[in-house]
């Protein structure tokens, strides 16, 4: 991913972990991604007969509960986003699933008062579990300014930029013909 040196160090550490899960180079040493546990969440994509379906939040870290003012476990992740951003979010998740690697969103987290906090959201597909919907590990990484946030709760997220993984070329198809 070009320009990834501009991402927060904790985001970069989890990016390495996501790539290691996908079979890439080994994860970073302790002190990187292990420091972000309370900013992690897990999403489960539950497909629908029509449309995208639901992105159910399955776990939500303690720092996130403080930032969002509530535990969002079992709610729909899509409810946090503006409707105009959902098509891009769904395409982003499809790109991550297709590549089997993490991607990063730059977002503006907004309080009901209109105050904003910049953040990065890293999403990486987890190993699929047979007969279950796709799951993603997420990191919500504020980019500073929490001290000025004053205990306000995040009400919604607005997309700023998308940084999906590189698309992978499809494997060549080998055609075998038998005249037997």
N, CA, C and O of each residue as an XYZ file, in Angstrom:
720
protein
N       0.853     -1.160      0.000
C       0.000      0.000      0.000
C       0.904      1.229      0.000
O       1.713      1.412      0.909
N       0.765      2.054     -1.007
C       1.620      3.236     -1.095
C       1.281      4.235      0.004
O       0.113      4.420      0.343
N       2.283      4.862      0.545
C       2.091      5.908      1.532
C       1.738      5.414      2.918
O       1.299      6.203      3.755
N       1.919      4.115      3.189
C       1.510      3.603      4.489
C       2.376      4.131      5.626
O       2.007      3.987      6.791
N       3.519      4.740      5.315
C       4.346      5.329      6.371
C       3.644      6.512      7.030
O       4.070      6.968      8.091
N       2.569      7.017      6.410
C       1.834      8.138      6.999
C       0.794      7.680      8.012
O       0.208      8.513      8.703
N       0.548      6.371      8.117
C      -0.438      5.875      9.064
C       0.139      5.866     10.478
O       1.355      5.835     10.666
N      -0.740      5.893     11.452
C      -0.368      5.850     12.862
C       0.464      4.579     13.116
O       0.182      3.541     12.517
N       1.486      4.640     13.996
C       2.317      3.453     14.274
C       1.519      2.229     14.719
O       1.849      1.110     14.328
N       0.476      2.420     15.528
C      -0.336      1.284     15.957
C      -1.103      0.692     14.777
O      -1.276     -0.524     14.697
N      -1.562      1.543     13.863
C      -2.249      1.066     12.667
C      -1.284      0.261     11.810
O      -1.644     -0.798     11.297
N      -0.052      0.759     11.649
C       0.946      0.034     10.854
C       1.276     -1.325     11.476
O       1.469     -2.306     10.757
N       1.341     -1.386     12.814
C       1.629     -2.657     13.490
C       0.528     -3.676     13.212
O       0.815     -4.835     12.912
N      -0.735     -3.247     13.310
C      -1.826     -4.167     13.045
C      -1.913     -4.511     11.559
O      -2.350     -5.605     11.202
N      -1.508     -3.600     10.706
C      -1.436     -3.868      9.263
C      -0.483     -5.038      9.009
O      -0.782     -5.922      8.206
N       0.661     -5.041      9.694
C       1.608     -6.152      9.568
C       1.002     -7.458     10.065
O       1.212     -8.509      9.460
N       0.245     -7.399     11.175
C      -0.412     -8.600     11.681
C      -1.419     -9.127     10.666
O      -1.497    -10.333     10.436
N      -2.188     -8.229     10.061
C      -3.164     -8.638      9.055
C      -2.508     -9.288      7.860
O      -3.020    -10.270      7.322
N      -1.380     -8.750      7.443
C      -0.658     -9.343      6.321
C      -0.070    -10.694      6.702
O      -0.004    -11.600      5.872
N       0.360    -10.836      7.966
C       0.886    -12.125      8.419
C      -0.230    -13.174      8.422
O       0.009    -14.330      8.073
N      -1.446    -12.781      8.812
C      -2.586    -13.696      8.767
C      -2.857    -14.165      7.343
O      -3.287    -15.297      7.124
N      -2.597    -13.272      6.365
C      -2.840    -13.588      4.957
C      -1.674    -14.358      4.342
O      -1.685    -14.636      3.142
N      -0.677    -14.704      5.141
C       0.451    -15.466      4.631
C       1.634    -14.618      4.234
O       2.548    -15.106      3.570
N       1.636    -13.347      4.630
C       2.740    -12.443      4.319
C       3.870    -12.587      5.315
O       3.949    -13.583      6.035
N       4.755    -11.582      5.360
C       5.882    -11.629      6.298
C       5.406    -11.718      7.751
O       4.249    -11.428      8.056
N       6.304    -12.119      8.627
C       5.949    -12.328     10.026
C       5.492    -11.041     10.699
O       5.872     -9.948     10.280
N       4.669    -11.171     11.753
C       4.166     -9.993     12.465
C       5.275     -9.282     13.240
O       6.338     -9.859     13.470
N       5.029     -8.025     13.645
C       6.034     -7.285     14.412
C       6.220     -7.891     15.799
O       5.408     -8.699     16.251
N       7.282     -7.496     16.455
C       7.574     -7.975     17.808
C       6.644     -7.307     18.813
O       5.959     -6.342     18.476
N       6.614     -7.808     20.033
C       5.781     -7.261     21.104
C       6.011     -5.770     21.259
O       7.107     -5.263     21.020
N       4.955     -5.080     21.664
C       5.037     -3.636     21.835
C       4.367     -2.918     20.686
O       4.197     -1.700     20.747
N       3.981     -3.627     19.641
C       3.304     -3.035     18.496
C       1.811     -3.231     18.632
O       1.132     -2.487     19.340
N       1.307     -4.242     17.944
C      -0.136     -4.470     17.909
C      -0.704     -4.925     19.247
O      -1.909     -4.798     19.466
N       0.128     -5.454     20.155
C      -0.403     -5.896     21.445
C      -0.862     -4.719     22.301
O      -1.561     -4.926     23.293
N      -0.491     -3.502     21.947
C      -0.871     -2.316     22.712
C      -2.238     -1.768     22.304
O      -2.699     -0.784     22.882
N      -2.893     -2.382     21.323
C      -4.126     -1.819     20.788
C      -5.371     -2.628     21.136
O      -6.448     -2.350     20.610
N      -5.245     -3.606     21.998
C      -6.333     -4.548     22.271
C      -7.653     -3.857     22.587
O      -8.698     -4.305     22.115
N      -7.639     -2.796     23.358
C      -8.888     -2.137     23.771
C      -9.471     -1.222     22.695
O     -10.517     -0.607     22.901
N      -8.794     -1.131     21.545
C      -9.325     -0.368     20.408
C      -9.727     -1.292     19.266
O      -9.973     -0.843     18.146
N      -9.789     -2.585     19.562
C     -10.146     -3.580     18.547
C     -11.636     -3.916     18.602
O     -12.286     -3.789     19.639
N     -12.150     -4.344     17.459
C     -13.520     -4.833     17.373
C     -13.562     -5.916     16.294
O     -12.659     -6.009     15.462
N     -14.601     -6.720     16.316
C     -14.789     -7.765     15.319
C     -16.143     -7.546     14.655
O     -17.154     -7.341     15.327
N     -16.145     -7.594     13.313
C     -17.369     -7.476     12.528
C     -17.685     -8.822     11.906
O     -16.783     -9.569     11.528
N     -18.957     -9.126     11.801
C     -19.394    -10.308     11.064
C     -20.347     -9.863      9.973
O     -21.362     -9.222     10.247
N     -20.019    -10.207      8.727
C     -20.884     -9.881      7.598
C     -21.945    -10.965      7.482
O     -21.634    -12.135      7.258
N     -23.196    -10.561      7.636
C     -24.320    -11.488      7.523
C     -25.063    -11.117      6.240
O     -25.815    -10.142      6.218
N     -24.855    -11.890      5.173
C     -25.478    -11.555      3.890
C     -27.002    -11.600      3.956
O     -27.587    -12.310      4.775
N     -27.626    -10.825      3.074
C     -29.075    -10.815      2.953
C     -29.454    -11.329      1.568
O     -28.610    -11.388      0.674
N     -30.714    -11.699      1.391
C     -31.167    -12.147      0.074
C     -31.032    -11.033     -0.950
O     -30.707    -11.283     -2.111
N     -31.278     -9.814     -0.522
C     -31.135     -8.649     -1.383
C     -30.248     -7.627     -0.677
O     -30.367     -7.437      0.534
N     -29.368     -6.971     -1.416
C     -28.494     -5.955     -0.836
C     -27.306     -6.566     -0.120
O     -27.064     -7.771     -0.203
N     -26.589     -5.742      0.565
C     -25.336     -6.127      1.216
C     -25.564     -7.020      2.422
O     -24.826     -7.982      2.632
N     -26.573     -6.713      3.209
C     -26.800     -7.458      4.442
C     -26.452     -6.614      5.651
O     -26.676     -5.404      5.662
N     -25.906     -7.253      6.660
C     -25.636     -6.594      7.948
C     -24.185     -6.825      8.343
O     -23.617     -7.881      8.063
N     -23.588     -5.828      8.996
C     -22.239     -5.941      9.557
C     -22.378     -5.879     11.079
O     -22.278     -4.809     11.681
N     -22.604     -7.015     11.674
C     -22.845     -7.078     13.110
C     -21.528     -6.963     13.876
O     -20.561     -7.660     13.572
N     -21.502     -6.077     14.872
C     -20.325     -5.919     15.723
C     -20.383     -7.023     16.780
O     -21.321     -7.081     17.574
N     -19.373     -7.899     16.785
C     -19.356     -9.047     17.691
C     -18.581     -8.791     18.971
O     -18.899     -9.376     20.006
N     -17.571     -7.930     18.926
C     -16.842     -7.543     20.142
C     -16.402     -6.104     19.983
O     -16.236     -5.609     18.868
N     -16.214     -5.430     21.123
C     -15.939     -3.994     21.108
C     -15.078     -3.668     22.320
O     -15.522     -3.851     23.453
N     -13.840     -3.183     22.103
C     -12.895     -2.912     23.178
C     -13.316     -1.798     24.126
O     -14.158     -0.964     23.793
N     -12.712     -1.799     25.320
C     -13.059     -0.829     26.368
C     -12.774      0.620     25.975
O     -13.568      1.507     26.290
N     -11.660      0.875     25.294
C     -11.385      2.253     24.857
C     -12.440      2.723     23.860
O     -12.798      3.901     23.838
N     -12.932      1.808     23.041
C     -13.980      2.150     22.072
C     -15.298      2.454     22.778
O     -16.023      3.367     22.385
N     -15.604      1.684     23.820
C     -16.819      1.947     24.589
C     -16.763      3.357     25.164
O     -17.769      4.067     25.170
N     -15.586      3.766     25.650
C     -15.438      5.127     26.186
C     -15.599      6.183     25.088
O     -16.266      7.196     25.299
N     -14.993      5.954     23.919
C     -15.082      6.927     22.825
C     -16.485      7.040     22.237
O     -16.934      8.137     21.905
N     -17.181      5.902     22.107
C     -18.512      5.899     21.504
C     -19.622      6.085     22.549
O     -20.791      6.242     22.196
N     -19.252      6.067     23.827
C     -20.217      6.314     24.889
C     -21.147      5.144     25.172
O     -22.085      5.275     25.959
N     -20.897      4.006     24.543
C     -21.735      2.828     24.749
C     -21.043      1.620     24.120
O     -20.154      1.761     23.281
N     -21.468      0.443     24.540
C     -20.958     -0.799     23.954
C     -21.789     -1.081     22.705
O     -23.004     -1.259     22.793
N     -21.148     -1.120     21.562
C     -21.861     -1.327     20.297
C     -21.978     -2.796     19.906
O     -22.377     -3.115     18.786
N     -21.633     -3.681     20.822
C     -21.725     -5.109     20.550
C     -23.156     -5.457     20.131
O     -24.131     -5.024     20.745
N     -23.245     -6.257     19.059
C     -24.512     -6.732     18.476
C     -25.273     -5.662     17.698
O     -26.409     -5.909     17.293
N     -24.694     -4.486     17.474
C     -25.342     -3.493     16.616
C     -24.760     -3.593     15.208
O     -23.749     -4.260     14.986
N     -25.407     -2.926     14.269
C     -24.962     -2.938     12.879
C     -23.943     -1.822     12.671
O     -24.243     -0.649     12.891
N     -22.741     -2.194     12.250
C     -21.656     -1.236     11.987
C     -22.104     -0.177     10.977
O     -21.677      0.975     11.053
N     -22.956     -0.565     10.041
C     -23.440      0.364      9.010
C     -24.225      1.525      9.616
O     -24.293      2.597      9.015
N     -24.819      1.332     10.796
C     -25.595      2.394     11.437
C     -24.734      3.589     11.845
O     -25.267      4.674     12.077
N     -23.419      3.413     11.937
C     -22.518      4.506     12.323
C     -22.178      5.424     11.151
O     -21.675      6.528     11.361
N     -22.444      4.986      9.925
C     -21.981      5.686      8.733
C     -23.103      6.458      8.066
O     -24.274      6.095      8.171
N     -22.730      7.528      7.381
C     -23.690      8.253      6.559
C     -24.098      7.345      5.403
O     -23.280      6.576      4.898
N     -25.350      7.429      4.985
C     -25.853      6.552      3.917
C     -25.013      6.661      2.648
O     -24.787      5.656      1.974
N     -24.550      7.856      2.313
C     -23.751      8.051      1.110
C     -22.404      7.355      1.152
O     -21.810      7.100      0.105
N     -21.908      7.041      2.349
C     -20.615      6.367      2.499
C     -20.728      4.841      2.466
O     -19.718      4.155      2.314
N     -21.932      4.306      2.603
C     -22.092      2.854      2.741
C     -21.683      2.079      1.488
O     -21.088      1.008      1.605
N     -21.985      2.587      0.300
C     -21.598      1.883     -0.927
C     -20.080      1.777     -1.014
O     -19.552      0.736     -1.403
N     -19.374      2.853     -0.653
C     -17.914      2.822     -0.664
C     -17.375      1.879      0.408
O     -16.411      1.153      0.165
N     -17.984      1.882      1.581
C     -17.574      0.986      2.664
C     -17.750     -0.474      2.242
O     -16.865     -1.297      2.477
N     -18.878     -0.796      1.624
C     -19.124     -2.172      1.174
C     -18.124     -2.587      0.108
O     -17.634     -3.716      0.134
N     -17.809     -1.695     -0.834
C     -16.820     -2.003     -1.879
C     -15.438     -2.193     -1.253
O     -14.678     -3.065     -1.673
N     -15.118     -1.387     -0.261
C     -13.842     -1.499      0.446
C     -13.717     -2.869      1.121
O     -12.687     -3.532      0.997
N     -14.765     -3.289      1.832
C     -14.749     -4.594      2.502
C     -14.641     -5.726      1.487
O     -13.947     -6.713      1.731
N     -15.316     -5.592      0.361
C     -15.221     -6.606     -0.686
C     -13.792     -6.678     -1.229
O     -13.304     -7.766     -1.532
N     -13.117     -5.529     -1.354
C     -11.725     -5.506     -1.828
C     -10.806     -6.191     -0.812
O      -9.905     -6.937     -1.195
N     -11.031     -5.940      0.472
C     -10.222     -6.594      1.517
C     -10.451     -8.104      1.500
O      -9.502     -8.881      1.597
N     -11.715     -8.517      1.376
C     -12.021     -9.949      1.346
C     -11.426    -10.594      0.099
O     -10.890    -11.700      0.170
N     -11.515     -9.914     -1.040
C     -10.990    -10.458     -2.286
C      -9.481    -10.629     -2.266
O      -8.953    -11.602     -2.803
N      -8.789     -9.679     -1.644
C      -7.327     -9.749     -1.550
C      -6.887    -10.594     -0.360
O      -5.750    -11.065     -0.312
N      -7.794    -10.784      0.605
C      -7.435    -11.515      1.824
C      -6.472    -10.740      2.695
O      -5.736    -11.330      3.485
N      -6.468     -9.414      2.559
C      -5.520     -8.560      3.287
C      -6.227     -7.344      3.870
O      -7.347     -7.017      3.477
N      -5.559     -6.671      4.819
C      -6.170     -5.500      5.447
C      -6.149     -4.276      4.548
O      -5.352     -4.162      3.616
N      -7.058     -3.369      4.868
C      -7.103     -2.047      4.266
C      -7.384     -1.025      5.352
O      -7.766     -1.381      6.467
N      -7.193      0.249      5.023
C      -7.341      1.304      6.031
C      -8.261      2.403      5.504
O      -8.176      2.808      4.344
N      -9.138      2.872      6.385
C     -10.013      4.005      6.099
C      -9.559      5.171      6.954
O      -9.277      4.998      8.139
N      -9.487      6.352      6.371
C      -9.317      7.570      7.171
C     -10.710      8.163      7.321
O     -11.435      8.333      6.341
N     -11.073      8.476      8.564
C     -12.431      8.930      8.840
C     -12.432     10.164      9.736
O     -11.440     10.490     10.388
N     -13.572     10.832      9.745
C     -13.853     11.880     10.721
C     -14.942     11.312     11.626
O     -16.044     11.013     11.164
N     -14.636     11.166     12.903
C     -15.609     10.721     13.891
C     -16.284     11.972     14.428
O     -15.609     12.909     14.855
N     -17.618     11.994     14.409
C     -18.356     13.193     14.804
C     -19.215     12.949     16.030
O     -19.823     11.891     16.189
N     -19.248     13.949     16.889
C     -20.167     13.952     18.020
C     -21.471     14.607     17.561
O     -21.506     15.227     16.498
N     -22.533     14.481     18.341
C     -23.808     15.135     18.009
C     -23.641     16.655     17.924
O     -24.405     17.324     17.228
N     -22.653     17.196     18.626
C     -22.404     18.637     18.614
C     -21.738     19.091     17.317
O     -21.621     20.291     17.070
N     -21.299     18.139     16.485
C     -20.593     18.487     15.252
C     -19.087     18.490     15.401
O     -18.370     18.607     14.407
N     -18.587     18.364     16.635
C     -17.148     18.288     16.850
C     -16.609     17.033     16.178
O     -17.280     16.002     16.133
N     -15.378     17.134     15.653
C     -14.794     16.009     14.914
C     -13.467     15.572     15.513
O     -12.708     16.364     16.072
N     -13.224     14.277     15.370
C     -11.979     13.658     15.794
C     -11.498     12.808     14.623
O     -12.224     11.932     14.154
N     -10.283     13.059     14.148
C      -9.724     12.257     13.064
C      -9.354     10.872     13.561
O      -8.929     10.703     14.704
N      -9.520      9.881     12.691
C      -9.201      8.503     13.086
C      -8.893      7.667     11.848
O      -9.217      8.034     10.719
N      -8.256      6.530     12.106
C      -8.041      5.514     11.088
C      -8.792      4.270     11.525
O      -8.828      3.934     12.709
N      -9.389      3.593     10.561
C     -10.068      2.331     10.821
C      -9.405      1.290      9.933
O      -9.505      1.356      8.708
N      -8.728      0.328     10.552
C      -8.123     -0.771      9.818
C      -9.074     -1.956      9.891
O      -9.577     -2.294     10.962
N      -9.318     -2.586      8.745
C     -10.163     -3.775      8.695
C      -9.407     -4.866      7.960
O      -8.913     -4.649      6.854
N      -9.315     -6.043      8.574
C      -8.631     -7.168      7.947
C      -9.496     -8.413      8.060
O     -10.043     -8.690      9.128
N      -9.628     -9.167      6.970
C     -10.429    -10.393      7.052
C      -9.764    -11.411      7.980
O      -8.543    -11.565      7.982
N     -10.587    -12.095      8.763
C     -10.101    -13.180      9.604
C     -10.281    -14.489      8.845
O     -11.059    -14.558      7.894
N      -9.577    -15.503      9.257
C      -9.701    -16.807      8.603
C     -11.163    -17.232      8.615
O     -11.808    -17.204      9.663
N     -11.687    -17.623      7.466
C     -13.107    -17.992      7.422
C     -13.390    -19.260      8.223
O     -12.594    -20.200      8.236
N     -14.527    -19.261      8.880
C     -14.986    -20.420      9.635
C     -16.074    -21.076      8.779
O     -17.028    -20.403      8.387
N     -15.952    -22.364      8.484
C     -16.949    -23.012      7.629
C     -18.377    -22.778      8.128
O     -18.635    -22.798      9.332
N     -19.272    -22.564      7.219
C     -20.711    -22.350      7.448
C     -21.038    -21.065      8.216
O     -22.164    -20.907      8.689
N     -20.086    -20.154      8.345
C     -20.377    -18.877      8.993
C     -20.056    -17.740      8.031
O     -19.317    -17.919      7.063
N     -20.613    -16.587      8.308
C     -20.380    -15.416      7.471
C     -18.954    -14.919      7.642
O     -18.263    -15.323      8.578
N     -18.513    -14.052      6.752
C     -17.165    -13.478      6.823
C     -17.014    -12.636      8.095
O     -17.946    -11.959      8.528
N     -15.819    -12.699      8.676
C     -15.513    -11.879      9.848
C     -14.297    -11.020      9.559
O     -13.399    -11.409      8.812
N     -14.288     -9.836     10.173
C     -13.194     -8.886     10.012
C     -12.745     -8.424     11.385
O     -13.565     -8.176     12.269
N     -11.434     -8.311     11.556
C     -10.868     -7.697     12.751
C     -10.684     -6.228     12.422
O     -10.150     -5.882     11.368
N     -11.124     -5.368     13.323
C     -11.019     -3.933     13.096
C     -10.247     -3.242     14.204
O     -10.251     -3.678     15.355
N      -9.591     -2.167     13.836
C      -8.913     -1.281     14.785
C      -9.446      0.121     14.548
O      -9.455      0.603     13.416
N      -9.892      0.778     15.616
C     -10.263      2.186     15.543
C      -9.151      2.962     16.234
O      -8.996      2.883     17.452
N      -8.374      3.716     15.450
C      -7.202      4.418     15.964
C      -7.396      5.932     15.861
O      -7.264      6.492     14.772
N      -7.711      6.616     16.990
C      -7.782      8.074     16.949
C      -6.422      8.657     16.566
O      -5.379      8.091     16.894
N      -6.446      9.780     15.878
C      -5.201     10.401     15.413
C      -4.799     11.612     16.240
O      -4.100     12.498     15.748
N      -5.226     11.654     17.467
C      -4.863     12.749     18.359
C      -6.033     13.685     18.569
O      -6.958     13.732     17.759
N      -5.989     14.418     19.646
C      -7.064     15.350     19.956
C      -8.064     14.800     20.954
O      -9.032     15.481     21.292
N      -7.849     13.563     21.441
C      -8.781     12.993     22.407
C      -8.848     13.839     23.677
O      -9.893     13.901     24.326
N      -7.740     14.490     24.034
C      -7.724     15.327     25.238
C      -8.681     16.511     25.098
O      -9.218     17.004     26.090
N      -8.890     16.960     23.866
C      -9.792     18.085     23.618
C     -11.214     17.607     23.327
O     -12.128     18.421     23.196
N     -11.398     16.321     23.227
C     -12.692     15.731     22.904
C     -13.668     15.928     24.063
O     -14.877     16.015     23.847
N     -13.153     16.000     25.283
C     -13.951     16.361     26.450
C     -15.041     15.371     26.823
O     -16.082     15.776     27.339
N     -14.830     14.089     26.579
C     -15.813     13.100     26.991
C     -17.034     13.000     26.094
O     -17.947     12.230     26.394
N     -17.081     13.755     24.998
C     -18.205     13.617     24.077
C     -18.172     12.232     23.445
O     -17.114     11.608     23.356
N     -19.319     11.759     23.014
C     -19.421     10.439     22.398
C     -19.474     10.553     20.885
O     -20.052     11.492     20.337
N     -18.859      9.578     20.218
C     -18.911      9.529     18.757
C     -20.297      9.053     18.350
O     -20.764      8.008     18.801
N     -20.951      9.836     17.488
C     -22.294      9.499     17.028
C     -22.282      8.901     15.625
O     -23.116      8.053     15.306
N     -21.339      9.337     14.781
C     -21.296      8.855     13.394
C     -19.889      8.973     12.845
O     -19.045      9.682     13.393
N     -19.652      8.264     11.749
C     -18.361      8.282     11.070
C     -18.569      8.746      9.630
O     -19.533      8.364      8.968
N     -17.638      9.582      9.163
C     -17.647     10.050      7.766
C     -16.360      9.592      7.102
O     -15.275      9.732      7.667
N     -16.487      9.045      5.899
C     -15.306      8.622      5.151
C     -14.493      9.825      4.704
O     -15.039     10.827      4.243
N     -13.186      9.709      4.848
C     -12.274     10.720      4.323
C     -11.547     10.155      3.110
O     -11.614     10.712      2.014
N     -10.851      9.035      3.322
C     -10.142      8.379      2.222
C     -10.107      6.878      2.470
O     -10.169      6.415      3.608
N     -10.006      6.133      1.377
C      -9.940      4.678      1.426
C      -8.577      4.236      0.933
O      -8.063      4.754     -0.058
N      -7.997      3.277      1.632
C      -6.694      2.720      1.263
C      -6.831      1.192      1.244
O      -6.397      0.511      2.173
N      -7.445      0.660      0.168
C      -7.641     -0.783      0.096
C      -6.338     -1.505     -0.204
O      -5.368     -0.884     -0.639
N      -6.306     -2.816      0.026
C      -5.109     -3.583     -0.346
C      -5.025     -3.659     -1.871
O      -6.002     -3.413     -2.578
N      -3.841     -4.002     -2.353
C      -3.682     -4.202     -3.795
C      -4.517     -5.402     -4.214
O      -4.519     -6.441     -3.554
N      -5.225     -5.237     -5.320
C      -6.011     -6.357     -5.847
C      -5.060     -7.441     -6.327
O      -3.990     -7.152     -6.863
N      -5.455     -8.672     -6.133
C      -4.627     -9.792     -6.577
C      -5.128    -10.285     -7.920
O      -6.333    -10.334     -8.168
N      -4.193    -10.648     -8.782
C      -4.552    -11.192    -10.078
C      -5.203    -12.551     -9.883
O      -4.783    -13.328     -9.025
N      -6.235    -12.842    -10.682
C      -6.829    -14.172    -10.556
C      -5.839    -15.240    -10.996
O      -5.016    -15.022    -11.885
N      -5.937    -16.384    -10.361
C      -5.056    -17.492    -10.729
C      -5.412    -17.952    -12.138
O      -6.587    -18.003    -12.501
N      -4.386    -18.291    -12.937
C      -4.690    -18.774    -14.288
C      -5.457    -20.092    -14.239
O      -5.220    -20.945    -13.384
N      -6.367    -20.224    -15.171
C      -7.168    -21.442    -15.251
C      -6.466    -22.409    -16.186
O      -6.054    -22.043    -17.287
N      -6.337    -23.622    -15.744
C      -5.686    -24.653    -16.556
C      -6.781    -25.535    -17.153
O      -7.554    -26.165    -16.432
N      -6.828    -25.564    -18.452
C      -7.852    -26.322    -19.145
C      -7.305    -27.697    -19.484
O      -6.242    -27.818    -20.094
N      -8.031    -28.725    -19.089
C      -7.637    -30.099    -19.389
C      -8.743    -30.720    -20.226
O      -9.912    -30.703    -19.839
N      -8.367    -31.269    -21.375
C      -9.331    -31.906    -22.262
C      -9.022    -33.384    -22.325
O      -7.872    -33.790    -22.494
N     -10.044    -34.168    -22.189
C      -9.872    -35.618    -22.253
C     -10.815    -36.165    -23.325
O     -12.003    -35.845    -23.317
N     -10.314    -36.967    -24.227
C     -11.120    -37.566    -25.271
C     -11.521    -38.994    -24.905
O     -11.899    -39.772    -25.781
N     -11.445    -39.339    -23.652
C     -11.750    -40.708    -23.230
C     -13.215    -40.951    -23.138
O     -13.638    -42.055    -22.796
